[in-house]
């Protein structure tokens, strides 16, 4: 095995550990933070829920525009510099949420925070990991992406506690400064290095044997937007994440009537634990030559079954509620980590560097509207029927239907000539 000069452990796994921390901080501040910011801003400023909700959407939408251009930024400035500047931008933007006195200031802050979140999200994780791993990339990505799941466990209560102790403005300053220091250290030590600069090769070992390469089909320029594989991959990721994030945004409040706030928070945390388990199992057990679209389609089906468990629980059947949490939760992580792996299997190495940021940007721009859309469905449901508590049948039905559409998109894009055999990208 070829590893670093001082240890038998392949250096790439140290990079994975560093990216795990990056994902924890990035998702903790840029993804799990906004729901907390929304509540806090609304309570302290007295602004309408619609205004603050639109600010959250602006945060995600502007971030999507930046994600789509990450490859250009990396080429011009390098991954390390972009990541360091992104950490400052995210910290400054989030502080802007807290110090905003007028709605226009809040929206200006969301544009800044959106830029920072883009440099520490899913596309960034894939870009940093990709040069270090090829055959074992599923395991490496699943390990790194688990930082995003840990962020949900750590940062939601951390934000609440820190805001309670110091107030919203100083909480953002404290957490932002810690994030900047940690990211700068990681960027200088790990993200500024490439395998070839250290005399290493991807995976730490020379390839023993490779499957016969498929017919290479490059998609230069605008051809990518007419490629069936790209269109179905972007659609599948967008639909699955729209259903997932729309449901998760309302899940806590739907569990409270049956479980109470404290237990509902604990049970919602089980979804994160299930996400870590599901992503890790797929990352380590999925064969190198497997058809990864089948795994993504199966992941959507798993979440459909989870949504149906919530539906039949009718808001108060505890065994079915727990089953829904475990099944739906087990698919959460794979909706983020599997699409980049599909891109690796189906596109040339040159195209993968464009495909991954684009599908992440498209899905982020789509799921930005998911919490509001599911909230609208939920509001209509309560106005037009006598249901109460955590019973929201059309919310769960819609989640299942959208996941089904996502599964169809993944499967329609299958190409028997390429299958899952190409792992060189």
C-alpha positions in Angstrom: 0.0 0.0 0.0 1.3 3.5 -0.8 0.5 5.9 1.9 2.2 8.9 3.4 5.9 8.8 4.1 5.5 8.6 7.9 2.5 6.3 8.3 0.8 3.3 6.7 -2.6 5.1 6.8 -3.4 6.6 3.4 -3.3 10.4 3.7 -6.6 10.7 1.9 -8.4 9.4 5.0 -7.0 12.3 7.0 -8.5 14.6 4.3 -11.8 12.7 4.8 -11.6 13.5 8.6 -10.9 17.2 7.8 -13.9 17.3 5.4 -16.1 15.6 8.0 -15.3 18.7 10.3 -15.9 21.0 7.3 -19.3 19.4 6.7 -20.2 19.6 10.4 -19.5 23.3 10.5 -20.9 24.1 7.1 -24.2 22.3 7.6 -24.4 23.4 11.3 -24.2 27.1 10.4 -25.5 27.2 6.9 -28.2 24.6 6.8 -29.4 23.7 10.3 -28.9 27.2 11.5 -31.5 29.1 9.3 -34.6 27.5 10.9 -33.3 28.7 14.3 -32.4 32.1 12.9 -35.9 32.3 11.4 -37.6 31.7 14.7 -35.2 34.1 16.6 -35.5 36.9 14.1 -39.3 36.7 14.0 -39.5 36.7 17.8 -37.0 39.6 18.4 -38.0 41.8 15.4 -41.7 41.0 15.2 -41.5 40.7 11.4 -44.0 38.5 9.6 -43.3 34.8 9.1 -43.6 35.2 5.4 -40.9 37.9 5.3 -38.5 35.8 7.3 -39.3 32.6 5.4 -38.5 34.4 2.2 -35.2 35.4 3.6 -34.4 31.7 4.2 -35.4 30.9 0.7 -33.1 33.7 -0.6 -30.2 32.2 1.4 -30.6 28.9 -0.3 -31.3 30.3 -3.8 -28.3 32.6 -3.9 -26.2 29.8 -2.6 -27.3 27.7 -5.5 -26.1 30.2 -8.0 -22.6 30.2 -6.3 -22.5 26.4 -6.2 -23.0 26.2 -10.0 -19.9 28.4 -10.4 -17.7 26.6 -7.8 -15.5 24.8 -10.4 -14.5 28.2 -11.9 -13.7 29.6 -8.5 -11.6 26.5 -7.6 -9.7 26.8 -10.9 -8.9 30.5 -10.4 -8.3 30.7 -6.7 -7.8 27.1 -5.4 -9.9 25.0 -3.1 -8.1 26.2 0.0 -8.6 29.9 -0.6 -12.2 29.6 -1.7 -13.0 27.6 1.5 -11.3 30.0 3.8 -13.0 33.0 2.2 -16.3 31.1 2.3 -16.0 30.5 6.1 -15.6 34.3 6.6 -18.5 35.0 4.3 -20.8 32.6 6.1 -19.8 33.9 9.5 -20.3 37.5 8.4 -23.6 36.7 6.7 -25.1 34.9 9.7 -24.0 37.8 12.0 -25.9 40.0 9.6 -29.0 38.0 10.3 -28.6 38.8 14.0 -27.7 42.5 13.6 -30.3 43.4 10.9 -32.7 46.2 12.0 -34.7 46.4 8.8 -35.9 43.6 6.4 -33.7 44.9 3.6 -30.7 44.4 5.8 -31.8 40.8 6.5 -32.1 40.0 2.8 -28.7 41.5 2.2 -27.3 39.3 4.9 -28.9 36.2 3.4 -27.0 36.8 0.1 -23.7 36.9 2.0 -24.5 33.8 4.1 -25.7 32.0 1.0 -22.3 32.5 -0.7 -20.5 31.1 2.3 -22.8 28.1 2.7 -22.2 27.2 -1.0 -18.4 26.8 -0.3 -19.0 24.4 2.6 -21.9 22.3 1.3 -22.3 19.1 -0.8 -20.5 20.2 -3.9 -17.5 21.4 -1.8 -17.3 18.0 0.0 -17.3 16.1 -3.3 -14.7 18.4 -4.9 -12.2 18.0 -2.0 -12.7 14.3 -1.7 -12.7 13.4 -5.4 -9.0 13.7 -6.1 -8.1 11.3 -3.3 -10.4 8.4 -4.0 -11.7 6.5 -7.0 -12.6 2.9 -6.2 -13.3 3.6 -2.5 -14.9 7.0 -3.1 -18.4 5.8 -1.9 -17.0 4.9 1.5 -14.9 8.1 1.6 -17.9 10.3 0.7 -20.2 8.6 3.1 -17.8 9.1 5.9 -17.3 12.8 5.1 -21.0 13.5 4.5 -21.8 12.0 8.0 -20.5 15.3 9.3 -23.6 16.9 7.9 -25.7 14.5 9.9 -23.7 15.1 13.1 -24.3 18.8 12.5 -28.0 18.3 12.9 -27.5 16.6 16.2 -24.9 19.1 17.6 -25.8 22.5 16.1 -29.6 22.8 16.6 -29.3 22.5 20.4 -26.0 24.4 20.4 -27.6 27.4 18.6 -30.5 27.4 21.0 -28.3 27.2 24.1 -25.8 29.8 22.9 -28.5 32.3 21.9 -30.1 31.8 25.3 -26.8 32.5 27.1 -25.4 35.4 25.0 -28.2 36.6 22.8 -28.5 36.1 19.0 -25.8 38.7 17.9 -23.1 37.5 20.2 -23.9 33.9 19.6 -23.3 34.4 15.9 -20.0 36.2 16.6 -18.8 33.4 18.9 -19.7 30.5 16.7 -18.6 32.3 13.6 -15.1 33.0 14.9 -14.6 29.4 16.0 -15.7 28.2 12.6 -13.3 30.6 10.8 -10.3 29.5 12.9 -11.0 25.8 12.5 -11.6 26.0 8.7 -8.5 28.1 8.1 -6.4 25.5 9.9 -7.9 22.6 8.0 -7.7 24.5 4.7 -3.9 25.2 5.1 -3.1 21.7 6.4 -5.3 19.5 4.3 -7.3 21.2 1.5 -4.3 22.9 -0.1 -2.6 19.6 -0.9 -3.3 17.3 -3.9 -2.2 13.6 -4.1 0.2 14.2 -7.0 2.0 16.9 -5.0 2.7 14.4 -2.2 3.7 11.6 -4.6 0.5 9.7 -3.8 -2.1 8.0 -6.0 -5.9 7.8 -5.4 -7.0 5.3 -2.9 -3.4 4.8 -1.8 -2.9 1.7 -4.0 -2.3 1.1 -7.7 -5.3 -0.4 -9.5 -4.9 -4.1 -9.8 -7.6 -4.6 -12.4 -10.2 -2.5 -14.0 -13.4 -3.3 -15.8 -13.4 -2.5 -19.5 -14.1 1.2 -19.8 -17.4 2.1 -21.4 -17.8 4.2 -24.5 -16.7 7.6 -23.3 -19.4 10.2 -24.0 -18.2 13.7 -23.2 -20.7 16.5 -23.0 -18.9 19.7 -23.8 -20.6 23.1 -23.5 -24.3 23.2 -23.6 -24.6 19.5 -24.7 -24.8 18.6 -21.0 -28.3 20.2 -20.8 -29.5 17.9 -23.5 -28.0 14.7 -22.0 -30.6 12.3 -20.6 -28.3 11.1 -17.9 -27.7 14.6 -16.6 -31.4 15.7 -16.8 -32.7 12.6 -15.0 -29.9 12.8 -12.4 -30.7 16.4 -11.6 -34.4 15.7 -11.6 -34.0 12.7 -9.3 -31.9 14.5 -6.8 -34.1 17.6 -6.8 -37.3 15.7 -6.3 -36.0 13.4 -3.6 -34.5 16.4 -1.7 -37.6 18.5 -2.1 -39.8 15.8 -0.5 -37.2 15.1 2.2 -36.5 18.7 3.3 -40.2 19.7 3.0 -41.2 16.9 5.3 -38.3 17.3 7.7 -39.0 21.1 8.1 -42.4 20.2 9.6 -41.7 16.9 11.2 -40.9 18.2 14.7 -44.2 20.1 15.0 -46.0 17.1 13.7 -44.5 14.8 16.4 -45.1 17.2 19.3 -48.9 16.5 19.7 -48.2 12.8 20.3 -44.8 12.9 22.0 -44.4 16.3 23.6 -41.6 18.7 22.8 -38.8 17.0 24.7 -39.5 13.5 23.4 -40.3 14.8 19.9 -36.8 16.4 19.8 -35.2 13.1 20.8 -37.2 11.1 18.3 -36.4 13.6 15.5 -32.7 13.0 16.4 -33.3 9.3 15.7 -33.8 10.3 12.1 -30.3 11.7 12.0 -28.9 8.5 13.6 -30.7 6.5 11.0 -29.3 8.7 8.3 -25.7 8.1 9.5 -26.4 4.3 9.5 -28.0 4.3 6.1 -25.3 6.3 4.4 -22.5 4.3 6.0 -24.0 1.0 5.0 -24.5 2.0 1.4 -21.0 3.7 1.2 -19.2 0.7 2.5 -21.3 -2.2 1.2 -22.2 -1.0 -2.3 -20.1 -3.0 -4.8 -17.8 -1.0 -7.0 -19.5 -2.1 -10.2 -23.1 -1.7 -8.9 -25.7 0.3 -10.8 -25.9 3.3 -8.5 -29.1 4.5 -9.9 -30.8 1.4 -8.6 -29.5 2.2 -5.1 -30.9 5.8 -5.4 -34.3 4.5 -6.7 -34.4 2.0 -3.8 -33.5 4.8 -1.4 -36.5 6.8 -2.6 -38.7 3.7 -2.1 -37.4 3.4 1.4 -38.5 6.9 2.2 -41.9 6.3 0.5 -42.5 3.5 2.9 -41.5 5.8 5.8 -43.9 8.4 4.6 -46.7 5.8 4.4 -45.8 4.8 8.0 -46.4 8.4 9.1 -49.6 8.5 7.1 -51.1 5.4 8.7 -49.9 6.5 12.2 -52.6 9.2 11.9 -50.6 11.4 14.3 -50.9 9.2 17.4 -49.8 5.6 16.6 -46.4 5.5 18.3 -45.0 2.3 16.8 -45.8 3.5 13.3 -44.4 7.0 14.1 -41.1 5.4 15.2 -41.1 3.1 12.1 -41.6 6.2 9.9 -38.7 8.0 11.6 -36.3 5.0 11.1 -37.3 4.3 7.5 -37.5 7.9 6.3 -34.4 8.8 8.3 -32.3 5.9 6.8 -32.6 7.5 3.4 -31.8 11.1 4.4 -28.0 10.9 3.9 -28.1 8.9 0.7 -30.1 11.5 -1.1 -27.1 13.8 -0.9 -24.2 11.4 -1.3 -25.5 9.0 -4.0 -26.1 11.4 -6.9 -22.4 12.5 -7.0 -21.4 8.9 -7.1 -23.8 8.3 -10.0 -22.1 11.2 -11.8 -18.7 9.6 -11.2 -19.9 6.3 -12.8 -21.6 7.8 -15.8 -19.6 10.9 -16.9 -16.0 11.5 -18.0 -13.7 12.9 -15.4 -13.8 16.3 -17.0 -17.6 16.4 -17.0 -17.9 15.2 -13.4 -16.3 18.4 -12.2 -19.2 20.3 -13.9 -22.0 17.8 -13.3 -21.8 17.6 -9.5 -21.9 21.4 -8.8 -24.7 21.8 -11.3 -27.0 19.0 -9.8 -26.3 20.3 -6.3 -27.2 23.8 -7.4 -30.3 22.7 -9.2 -31.5 20.6 -6.2 -30.7 23.4 -3.7 -32.6 26.0 -5.8 -35.5 23.5 -5.9 -35.6 22.5 -2.2 -35.4 26.1 -1.1 -39.1 26.3 -1.7 -39.9 23.0 -0.1 -40.6 24.1 3.5 -43.0 26.8 2.3 -44.7 24.4 -0.2 -45.3 21.8 2.5 -46.4 24.5 4.9 -49.0 25.7 2.4 -50.3 22.1 1.9 -50.5 21.7 5.7 -52.4 25.0 6.1 -54.9 24.1 3.5 -55.4 20.7 5.1 -56.3 22.2 8.5 -58.6 24.7 7.0 -60.6 22.2 4.9 -60.9 19.3 7.4 -61.4 18.5 11.0 -57.9 16.8 11.4 -55.8 18.0 14.2 -52.5 17.3 16.0 -49.8 15.5 14.1 -52.2 14.0 11.5 -51.4 15.6 8.2 -52.3 13.0 5.6 -51.7 15.1 2.5 -48.3 16.2 3.7 -47.2 12.5 3.8 -49.0 11.6 0.6 -47.3 14.4 -1.3 -43.9 13.4 0.2 -44.5 9.9 -1.0 -45.6 10.9 -4.5 -42.7 13.3 -5.0 -40.3 10.6 -3.9 -41.9 8.2 -6.3 -41.3 10.8 -9.1 -37.7 11.0 -8.0 -37.3 7.2 -8.1 -38.7 7.2 -11.7 -36.3 9.9 -12.7 -33.3 7.9 -11.4 -34.4 4.7 -13.1 -35.4 6.3 -16.4 -31.9 7.6 -16.7 -30.3 4.2 -16.6 -28.0 3.4 -19.5 -27.2 -0.3 -20.0 -24.1 0.6 -22.0 -22.6 2.5 -19.0 -24.4 0.9 -16.1 -22.4 1.2 -12.9 -19.1 -0.1 -14.2 -17.3 3.1 -14.9 -15.4 4.2 -11.8 -12.5 6.2 -13.2 -13.9 9.7 -12.8 
